[in-house]
Amino acid sequence: MTGRALLRIAAGVELGTLALLLLNMFTLDWPEVSRILGPVHGLAYIGTIVCAALTAEGRYRPWLLALIPGIGGVLAARTVHTSRVDQSLS
């Protein structure tokens, strides 16, 4: 599995857990859900930053974008993909 694929998975888990946490907060507000999803989201957030730093290949933009909670990992994955496509065209 490539680093970019791991970044996309981590970004998806981060975004999904954040959405579920917010949904829980604004609807039922069950503490058990927050108690379980909070650490999972935190781990996914850190994993997204690490994956973005490993796939950045010396560039700053992917891992700086990954620092944005929620959507940052998705933006970082798109940045890594776009830059690789640009490099293959030149």
Buried (B, 14 or more C-beta within 10 A) or exposed (E): EEBBEBBBBBBBBBBBBBEBBEEBEEEEEEEEBBEBBEEBBEBBBEBBBBBBBBBBEEEEBBBBBBEEEBEBBBBBBBBBBEBEEEEEEE
